[in-house]
Amino acid sequence: MFAGVAGSIPGSQGHQDCGEPTVRWLISSPDAHRPFQPQGTIHPYGGEGFRIIGDSIMDHQTIRQQMPSLVAGHVPSNARSFQFNIFDGKPKENMLGFHVDPSPFEGKVVATTEDAIVVKISRTKFAVLDRTLVTEVPEEGAKIEVIPYARRRFDGQRADTPEEVIKQTADGTPYTVQRMILGAAPAKLPVAQPQSLELQQLIEQLEQMPAPDGHRRIAHMLVDAQARDFELVDPRPADIIRTPPTVSFTVQTAKFSGRVSIIYMRADDAYAVALHRDDERVERRDDIYFDMLGETLADLIDDGTWRRIRVQTLQKPARSKKALSSTA
């Protein structure tokens, strides 16, 4: 989702890694614009409403070269370096190798280009937003709130929110414990525990198997597809052929709005995924093995809009006296 790189201003020297708990910041020398190539392939998305998202044209190397001039008037004169973080729709890992979800932040728009929006968030720290991803293009000088994508649970909470577990003391007195597993971001399906072993395994696979983007699990993808109204078909072992174990739910995306059913076909030992709209079958795919579930569901229902960066203007820029007189 984001990548940390750095800019420079006249007077600093050397190159150092200034790591923080959740974001890696790099600070570089101002004297030379060394070639910079981001690791891996960038796959950001942008778009409006329910339109399926397309590729971004943001170029990290160009942004790195432009940053010193873009922020020149917004860095204190006694600062030897500045830091910036790129939000381009690409998931990243923290210093421990775990996937992280960035927190919302506020800042002032200090520069805009055809591809990027530069936001000052502290004395020497900036955020660079991919312009094709933002929900609103703010005016330069405006104070804004930025909410990057974060994985969520079906109850709307962030997936990295600590879980509350009720325990009991030896005498039976209940107490609440907050539990969080480092690097975990669970999203439990809002369904009751089934009796069918095959249905239990299907639910576990939906909660644990990764989505194709590598950042989310399949359950997070269902949350982003606005999955709701979950229903289970939980047969007895003797009825597993006649009444296949099934998880079904309703989604609403640009690719598909309607009912999705994931059916375990015992004879084939594989799944089928069926799409229905207004009780009419739209599409059905058979012979889907457990490691194909994420790719199949993404192809059918994931429109990419989850990558959008929510931007809201908190305060519009104040007009100068010269600007006011010119419009009078």
Secondary structure, DSSP 8 states (H G I E B T S, - for coil): -EEEEEEE-TT--S-EEEE-SS-EEEE--SS-------SS----EE-STTS--EE----HHHHHHHHHHHSGGGS-TT-SEEEEEEESS---B-TTS-B-----EEEEEEEE-SSEEEEE-SSSEEEEEETTTBSS---TT-EEEEE----B-TTSSBTTS-EEEEEE-TTS-EEEEEE--TT------SS---S-HHHHHHHHHHHHSB-TTSSSBHHHHHHHTT-EEEEEE---GGGTTTS--EEEEEEE-SS-EEEEEEEEETTTTEEEEEEEETTEEEEEEEEE-GGGHHHHHHHHH--SGGG-BEEEEEE-----HHHHHHH-
